[in-house]
Amino acid sequence: MLKKTSRRDSLMTTVEKALQGKAFIKEELYNAFTQEDADEIWKRAGEKLGKIYAEHQGLPKGVAAHTDGNIFPSAAIYLSMKDKDPEKAFEVMRVSMKANSEKAGASLAKSARFPGFTRFFLAMWGPVAKKSFGETAGFKNVFYPKKKGEFAMDITKCPYHTYLTELGCPEINRLFCDNDIYCYGNIPGLEFIRTKTIGNGDELCDFRLRLK
C-alpha cells in the first residue's frame, strides 16, 4: 500500500512539474477562456497527463527527454482545451508556442552579437543533433557529410509525429515544426533553411544551417 501511495505521489509531482513548465500556455489559456472553464481545463490536463505518463512508463531516456517535458504535457493541455472548444484550443497553442519560441530566438540573436558565436553555434550542431535528435531520442536521420560553414540533416522519423498521432492530436505537430523557424530563423549571420516537415505531411524534415 505504501509503495502504491509513493508511486502515485511521485507521478503527481512529475505532472505538477511538467505543467509548471508550460506556464506560457497556461497564461494564454486563461486569456482565451473564462476563469471557470480555464480552471476546469487545467485540472483535466493534469489528470490526462497523469494517465499518459502511466501508459508510457519506461521509455528510453533520450525519447523521454522529448515526451515527458514537451510532447505529453502539450498534448494533455491541448486535448483538454479541445474538448471545450477545438478552434480556440488550436489558437491558444499556436499563439503561446510562437511567442515562447520567439523569445528563445531573440536570446540566440542577442548572443550572436558576440564575436565567434555564430560559428561556434554552427559547429556544435553536429554533436548536439546526433545526441538530442538522433536514434536514441526516437528520431531517424540522414546526416550529410560536413561542409565548411554548413550543417545539413534530414529527419525521416520524428517522435513528435509518432506520439502526437498516437494521442489523437497530429494537427499540433506542425506547431512544433514552426518553433524551429522562430527559434533559429533570425540569428544574425546564420541562415536557417527548411522546405519540408513531417508535421505538414511531407515525407521528411530537411534541416539546414548555413553561414551567410
CORNORSUL-V420548 format. One record per helix or strand of 2 or more residues. SS is the DSSP state (a for helix, b for strand). FROM is the first residue (numbers start at 1). TO is the last residue. If there is no record, write none. Layout:
# CORNORSUL-V420548
SS/FROM/TO ; SS/FROM/TO
This chain:
# CORNORSUL-V420548
a/2/20 ; a/23/32 ; a/35/55 ; a/61/82 ; a/86/111 ; a/117/132 ; a/135/137 ; b/140/143 ; b/150/157 ; a/159/166 ; a/170/184 ; b/190/193 ; a/198/200 ; b/205/211
